[in-house]
Each structure stands twice: as C-alpha cells, then as structure tokens.
C-alpha cells in the first residue's frame, strides 16, 4: 500500500523529529512468513453468525480505549483522551487497556463514571502498544450466542497491538477470534444493511491468497473475488452487504516532489497518509456515516480538500481532490445522500538543509530514492548553499468523529483543531458544527486533536465501539 512506504533511512533524514506511533507505522521485526506461522497457533474457528457493531446507530454503550505510557505522559494527547471520557454519558461502560505502572493515573480519569463500569486491562510495561484502539480488530456480535468478539486479521504488524484482543479476553467477557483476511478497523465502517471496506485491503487479501501467504484455497468453480467476498461474509458479517470504497485506478502519488515557488525550494513528502486506491489510507479519515435522513436515504459525509482550501485561502497541490470526488460520486450512484465537508491537507516544515547536504545524502546508498528530486532542484538552479525546506504533509479531518443516531436523539462528538498555531482552523470547527446541526445532531466539541492528526489519526481512531444501545 501507499501509506507508510517511505524508505526509513531517507524519511528519518528528512524528518528527524517525525512523531512516533503514527497510525501508519509498521513493525518490521518479523517477516510475513514468520508471522503467518505464529498465527497458525492462534487461529480459532470463529463465530457462527457474525454481525458487526454499528459505526453510527444507537447510543454509545461500551467503548474500548488503549492508553500506552507515551500517551499518558504527553499532555497534548492526554487532553484528547480525557475529553472523550468526560463527554461520554454516565452509564457508558469502558474497557481500558493500559500499562501496569500507569493504573493509578488512568483510574483518576474515570472518576466521573461508576467504578463498576470500567474494566481495566493491564499490559506489562515492557510490551509496546499504541493508542490507536480502532485498528487491530473488528468488533462484532455472534448472533448465535449473543457474545461480543474482537476479530483480528491474519496479521497486524504495528507495535504490540496484536496482543490487545487476547488481553481483553483475559480480563473481560469479550472473546478474541481471528480470520484469514486482511483488514484494519479504521478501514471499515458499518452501516444498516451494508458495511464499507477500503478497497486497498480487499486487494491485499487477494494478493496474499495468490502468493500463498494466507492458508486458504479458492474452491473450484469460484473466482478469487467471489471467494474473498464469501470469506468476509463468513468471518466478518453474515447479513450486511460488503461495499468497497476506493478509486477505479491507482492514485500514483510519489513519495517525494521538488517544488520551486517564489524563489523558495521545497522538498515535499505528501503521501505518508495515502493508500493505493484511497486518498487516505483508512476510510474513517474521510468518510462518515450519519444514518438515514427524513427521505429514508442513508447520509454519508465525504471530505473535500477543495472546500477546506476555499475556507482557508490555501491550496494543497497534493490533495487528490479528484479521488474524493470520484468516491463521493460512486456513493451517489449507489443511492446515498452525499454531503461534502472540508478536509485539510496541510504541510509542516520539518527541517531546512542546504542543497549540498541533500545531494550528499542522495549520493549515499540510503538516499537513492532522493536522486530524482535532487536532479529537479539542480535543473531549477539550486546552488550548493541553496536552502531546501522539507515539508511533510498530513490530513486534518473532522470526518473522524463519533456518531450516535438513536431513538433518544442524535449526537456527534467532533474533534477540534482551531487552537494555538492552528487557530485558523477554528472557522472549519464552526462550519462543521453548523453542518451537523443542520443534519439534526447535537454537537459536542472535543479537545484539540492536532497532536493526533500529526500522527495520522484523530478521535475515531482511539476507540473501539464494543456495544450500542437503541
């Protein structure tokens, strides 16, 4: 996939202070063959009639949250965590994964909720895991036995997040299972009679079947695509229709671009959060399910960088606007009521270096992938002492929110970004509140989530719905 495909040595040279624990991080410790071997011993038969827990319908009754030490002791992240905890109504139940040494600190955050509504799941301090609780599994109910499961993909190579489901099973009534499929929770959204999967992971599953890395064989008389759809129906949701979300052809965004504007030289890294057929690597970053409108059509919000640029007076040359437009048009073709909303693609200057230093690194074995941009800078007139500004781009998205559309009312929990150096984003905070209010929702504003966005995730990424009410 496109996300996270930067060569590590070149990326760290250009972005030495890049935030750790990004949502696109991968742990290279094990090769895929070894991971598959380990998973053979962990696989379970699975549930009989799986039904995914909704992304929008009903009150939020139960949430899984994970708080690693790096987040517990980082104020900008802690503020985000606590704003979610404090926003949830009394009576909400929580499953809280935490490092053992942080138990006392984390317990204090839940003082406003009944003690019996919080189940703590300790992880040893030496085990690394992330706060991206959404991704390592899907939450579903087995209709046959009315039990909640965390369904894990065949492998999940990000930090120690693949250990969370098993630990949750040890300390709660939630069970863990596994499927011979490729998915991440953030690349799935669950509607009423349908569920959405980002196309990239459907294609990844096909590729691993073809390569033999998944322990399944396509039955005679079935195409590979038919069989993969059957696998998702068997293991993930037996009743909802699977719909794929992505473009019709690869986006083709390069890792590095040489940009010369108004006499300044920029080395742009625009694609760290981009997929192959998805403008952002997880669909929960640019698609939001809001539920049926008064006319009965299901409402879907799809992000638009052009709307953000119009509101801010900016321009992102790498926004991939046509990809968002294509996806929005496809939703409309399927009969959805599509609403467009602003989505920001914003750069940060991560460092400045001379052209001589950049060229020297590009001439090394680790810098081969930078030689094309070096040649472009040279052709544009860069001299050894010319300053090159490195810009790393990330998405700031209000689509990544928490939605309740229930019999008792409609509420949306929105991240905010118009704070401090990003104060200009307050105008979009306001416009997003107006958009949701116009859809009949009560808006609850959450804390500043810029520290999360720079790590390629927002509020929908740091929780997992484990249960919904009416």
Secondary structure, DSSP 8 states (H G I E B T S, - for coil): --TT-S-HHHHHHH-TT--SS-TT---TTS-HHHHHHHHHHH-----SSEEE--SSBS-EEEEEEEE-HHHHT-HHHHHHHHHHHHHS-TT-EEEEEEEGGGHHHHHHHTTTS-GGGEEEEEE-TTS---S-TTSS-EEEEETTTTEEEEEE-S---STTGGGHHHHHHHHSS-EEEE-SS---GGGEEE-SSEEEEEHHHHHHHHHHHHHT-SS----TT--HHHHHHHHHHHHT-SSSEEEEES-SS-----S-EEEEETTEEEEEE--TT--SSSSSSSGGGTEEEEEE-TTS-EEEEEEEHHHHHHHHT---TT--HHHHHHHHHHHHHTT-EEEEEEEEEEEEEEEEEEHHHHHHHHTSGGGGGGHHHHHHHHHTT--TT-EEEEEEEEEEESSS-EEEEETTEEEEEEEE--SGGGGGGHHHHHHHHHHHHHTT-EEEEEEE-HHHHTTT--SGGGEEEEEE--
